[in-house]
Amino acid sequence: MGIYEFNILSERDKYDTVSTQGQFVDTIAEDRTKYVLYAISYFWVEVQYDALNNKIIGISSFVAGKSLNRYSNVLKSI
């Protein structure tokens, strides 16, 4: 699956795809939000959680950029 196919999925299907095909990379906490990074094929998926309420508040996919920079220390060791 490529990033374009992923992006046209419904929100529920995106979460299902991440849980079945995604490879966990790392979690970063900033204030009330946890950011969880997964790798799928040749792109990244970040799931955002409200840590206080333990609820998913967003999902995004990308190949590079500001969101990926948040994990730069982690990715150097991979």
Steps between C-alpha positions, in 0.01 A plus 500: 500500500626845412437828673237608245297183552531548876386863484173415323399247766234588756628596847399160637677317216813709559506394866438137402781514244743646751415234758533212252774616262689770688829438669528691828801735510470725806282713727564861596301693761454876481274659759167313489565337164675172418629458146549142386699437184448197276667397174289360215674412175684817395320757713434589863176524694465697820208438735431776752346417838357719773701351788265617777188351341676212320323588174624513143480859378662473158692306240730625227729351240817644349830411339706789644465841658428660834306205644784260426757742644341448844648147493844591363691375808317166488547447127876561521532182705302282255 
